[in-house]
Amino acid sequence: MKWWGWGLENVEFTHEDKPGLAPFAAEVLGLDVRDVTAAPIGFENLRIPDPRLPDSLRVALEDAVTEAFISVDPLDRVVHARGKSLRDLVLQRRGEFARVPDVVVRPASEDEVVAVLRAVVSADAVVIPFGGGSSISGSLEAPATETRPIVSVDLVRLDKVLEIDSSSRLARVQAGVFGPHLEEQLGAQGYTFGHFPDSFTHSTLGGWIATRSSGMQSDRYGDIADLTRGLRVVTPSGTLVTRPVPSTSTGPSVREMVLGSEGRLGIITEATVHVRRIPECRVILGYLFPTFADGVVAMRDVAASECSVSVTRVSDALETQFSFAMRIRPTLVGKLQSKALSIFLQHRLGYDLHQMCLSFIGYEGSERHVAEQRRAVGRIVKRHGGLCIGSGPGVLYDQKKFDIPYIRDFLLDRGAVGDVSETAMQWSRLSVVYDAVTAAAYGAIAELGVQGYVMCHLSHSYHAGACLYFTFAFRPTPGGDTVAEYDIVKSAIQQAFVDNGATLSHHHAVGTEHSRWLAQDISAPGVAMLEALFEGADPGKHLNPGKIL
Ligand SMILES: Cc1cc2nc3c(=O)[nH]c(=O)nc-3n(C[C@H](O)[C@H](O)[C@H](O)COP(=O)(O)OP(=O)(O)OC[C@H]3O[C@@H](n4cnc5c(N)ncnc54)[C@H](O)[C@@H]3O)c2cc1C
């Protein structure tokens, strides 16, 4: 993982194979994508604070995991200093550090995790569990004022699928496994977990659980909160174990308390999770709708119907234009087809191409099941003026979805800021939230007097509502404070969420970025309960302090 950005060192996003992107960026941002104006500071120029690691703690950690798996290497410490929020990226690129972990340790078993935590508590140090480091809400950075030694516990060596109970369709899995390695191990036995967040390649099972993650196919598989049954968590008072039973009435759910705990209750070492047989057939179809409102209502009707789909996604008009701008250089046949389609949409269906919205709906199961679902969904889509455009766009989307995260670095290299905020809301008020957030974001951008845009898609559907996922970008004032300007736009969006009854985040967790809105979301007594929970589980405040509250 790059220490200053997303993904692998040798992979980056490019506009060169996407002829539509430069004109799009010029129109909505006034940005010339050929103009690379900013670069991260060189690693050799970073001023990394020296590690504060008392000898006694070092010896105890060495006893716990052996010397080979303790690192005070500057690059290792910098990689573990933060996650990948926009603020994290900007500060890492500038080389601005407050508290960097003093040491990174890599235990290989639950017993080693127990020994590490015991060493941390008896040295009155701080522990920050580290999965893939893909947190987008500031869940990994130590408080700037923290004076105690900081130990980053990287779970990367806990990466095995331990057992599959095929009769119950449950797998016992170690928490440090990354998405691709998990799917590889399950796939070898004919199973899938079905959890595919956009950060899949660089995030882990433990991180997903600790942030209440959601994957692209949640409509079929559920969110991580639905997929996780049993848990093993190393805490200061011993190892917490919840049984992988299908349901239970043992008072308030301890399993739910661990979900979304962001390392504040302990270190998750293992989970027993739902797995399913790899489906015989998997297809994502593209659809067009006359407007975003038509697309959203169609998704609502799909959710309310007897149809069973794996993905529901609709982009608003601007995001649709962005998606088209991201197309790889089209062939002559592709161009002719697009032209023919445009004519058909405008003249036969009466679409306004500027309002038109792109949608994806995914299907999984036996060939027969998929065929039946496609027909049933097709009838709903038609009722809302939609049109199926086949599997081509869906295949492209599926292939490219893990490349999109690189785009924030591409924009920062060109002096622009791009980020996301997402929420969930009941169907009955989804359009109110959409309108309010869009207005708030444009209001903030106007207040800054800069050029920018906001776009949105509906990304996960439920019985009662859906997730709205907003992407915003702008060009900060030349010479201005980029982070402060970012805060103005991001805060306007977050405030509009809670003011309109929506949640502060559907799947990016609270961290430090969103904690300001927690009381408005879950009420003051809710916050008091969380305070009591963290205080009771960790009276010495050794576990990832400052996150969520
Ligand atoms: C470009 C991009 C795209 C993203 N797309 C999605 C998406 O589609 N869906 C989604 O849900 N999220 C998404 N995220 C957010 C992020 O990937 C998730 O929050 C993810 O679940 C974090 O997993 P991780 O393994 O990287 O955890 P980390 O970032 O390493 O840690 C996150 C938090 O979990 C804690 N933690 C990690 N492992 C453990 C453990 N074993 N025990 C206890 N605590 C632990 C950490 O202390 C920290 O508080 C995205 C982020 C980025 C940057």
Ligand as a Chemical Component Dictionary entry (heavy atoms), coordinates in Angstrom:
data_LIG
# 
_chem_comp.id                   LIG 
_chem_comp.type                 NON-POLYMER 
_chem_comp.pdbx_formal_charge   0 
_chem_comp.three_letter_code    LIG 
# 
loop_
_chem_comp_atom.comp_id 
_chem_comp_atom.atom_id 
_chem_comp_atom.alt_atom_id 
_chem_comp_atom.type_symbol 
_chem_comp_atom.charge 
_chem_comp_atom.model_Cartn_x 
_chem_comp_atom.model_Cartn_y 
_chem_comp_atom.model_Cartn_z 
_chem_comp_atom.pdbx_ordinal 
LIG C1  C1  C 0 -11.483 4.126  -1.724 1  
LIG C2  C2  C 0 -12.257 3.512  -0.623 2  
LIG C3  C3  C 0 -13.405 2.765  -0.906 3  
LIG C4  C4  C 0 -14.140 2.214  0.135  4  
LIG N1  N1  N 0 -15.254 1.477  -0.158 5  
LIG C5  C5  C 0 -15.970 0.917  0.850  6  
LIG C6  C6  C 0 -17.133 0.151  0.565  7  
LIG O1  O1  O 0 -17.523 -0.067 -0.581 8  
LIG N2  N2  N 0 -17.797 -0.380 1.622  9  
LIG C7  C7  C 0 -17.381 -0.201 2.913  10 
LIG O2  O2  O 0 -18.004 -0.714 3.818  11 
LIG N3  N3  N 0 -16.298 0.549  3.190  12 
LIG C8  C8  C 0 -15.579 1.091  2.203  13 
LIG N4  N4  N 0 -14.471 1.839  2.499  14 
LIG C9  C9  C 0 -14.068 2.052  3.890  15 
LIG C10 C10 C 0 -13.101 0.982  4.433  16 
LIG O3  O3  O 0 -12.555 0.212  3.411  17 
LIG C11 C11 C 0 -13.843 0.114  5.409  18 
LIG O4  O4  O 0 -14.104 0.878  6.564  19 
LIG C12 C12 C 0 -13.149 -1.184 5.799  20 
LIG O5  O5  O 0 -14.095 -1.978 6.467  21 
LIG C13 C13 C 0 -11.923 -1.024 6.671  22 
LIG O6  O6  O 0 -11.260 -2.285 6.720  23 
LIG P1  P1  P 0 -9.698  -2.367 6.992  24 
LIG O7  O7  O 0 -9.341  -3.804 7.100  25 
LIG O8  O8  O 0 -8.952  -1.595 5.981  26 
LIG O9  O9  O 0 -9.611  -1.707 8.415  27 
LIG P2  P2  P 0 -8.636  -0.532 8.919  28 
LIG O10 O10 O 0 -8.770  0.654  8.045  29 
LIG O11 O11 O 0 -7.282  -1.065 9.109  30 
LIG O12 O12 O 0 -9.290  -0.220 10.336 31 
LIG C14 C14 C 0 -10.551 0.390  10.418 32 
LIG C15 C15 C 0 -10.988 0.397  11.885 33 
LIG O13 O13 O 0 -11.194 -0.940 12.319 34 
LIG C16 C16 C 0 -10.319 -1.270 13.393 35 
LIG N5  N5  N 0 -9.872  -2.652 13.175 36 
LIG C17 C17 C 0 -9.291  -3.169 12.073 37 
LIG N6  N6  N 0 -9.062  -4.478 12.259 38 
LIG C18 C18 C 0 -9.503  -4.785 13.502 39 
LIG C19 C19 C 0 -9.526  -5.965 14.281 40 
LIG N7  N7  N 0 -9.074  -7.140 13.816 41 
LIG N8  N8  N 0 -10.032 -5.897 15.538 42 
LIG C20 C20 C 0 -10.509 -4.730 16.038 43 
LIG N9  N9  N 0 -10.513 -3.585 15.346 44 
LIG C21 C21 C 0 -10.019 -3.613 14.082 45 
LIG C22 C22 C 0 -9.199  -0.249 13.329 46 
LIG O14 O14 O 0 -8.609  -0.044 14.581 47 
LIG C23 C23 C 0 -9.950  0.965  12.834 48 
LIG O15 O15 O 0 -10.613 1.574  13.899 49 
LIG C24 C24 C 0 -13.711 2.409  1.477  50 
LIG C25 C25 C 0 -12.551 3.127  1.740  51 
LIG C26 C26 C 0 -11.839 3.677  0.709  52 
LIG C27 C27 C 0 -10.598 4.458  1.023  53 
# 
loop_
_chem_comp_bond.comp_id 
_chem_comp_bond.atom_id_1 
_chem_comp_bond.atom_id_2 
_chem_comp_bond.value_order 
_chem_comp_bond.pdbx_ordinal 
LIG C1  C2  SING 1  
LIG C2  C3  SING 2  
LIG C2  C26 DOUB 3  
LIG C3  C4  DOUB 4  
LIG C4  N1  SING 5  
LIG C4  C24 SING 6  
LIG N1  C5  DOUB 7  
LIG C5  C6  SING 8  
LIG C5  C8  SING 9  
LIG C6  O1  DOUB 10 
LIG C6  N2  SING 11 
LIG N2  C7  SING 12 
LIG C7  O2  DOUB 13 
LIG C7  N3  SING 14 
LIG N3  C8  DOUB 15 
LIG C8  N4  SING 16 
LIG N4  C9  SING 17 
LIG N4  C24 SING 18 
LIG C9  C10 SING 19 
LIG C10 O3  SING 20 
LIG C10 C11 SING 21 
LIG C11 O4  SING 22 
LIG C11 C12 SING 23 
LIG C12 O5  SING 24 
LIG C12 C13 SING 25 
LIG C13 O6  SING 26 
LIG O6  P1  SING 27 
LIG P1  O7  DOUB 28 
LIG P1  O8  SING 29 
LIG P1  O9  SING 30 
LIG O9  P2  SING 31 
LIG P2  O10 DOUB 32 
LIG P2  O11 SING 33 
LIG P2  O12 SING 34 
LIG O12 C14 SING 35 
LIG C14 C15 SING 36 
LIG C15 O13 SING 37 
LIG C15 C23 SING 38 
LIG O13 C16 SING 39 
LIG C16 N5  SING 40 
LIG C16 C22 SING 41 
LIG N5  C17 SING 42 
LIG N5  C21 SING 43 
LIG C17 N6  DOUB 44 
LIG N6  C18 SING 45 
LIG C18 C19 SING 46 
LIG C18 C21 DOUB 47 
LIG C19 N7  SING 48 
LIG C19 N8  DOUB 49 
LIG N8  C20 SING 50 
LIG C20 N9  DOUB 51 
LIG N9  C21 SING 52 
LIG C22 O14 SING 53 
LIG C22 C23 SING 54 
LIG C23 O15 SING 55 
LIG C24 C25 DOUB 56 
LIG C25 C26 SING 57 
LIG C26 C27 SING 58 
# 
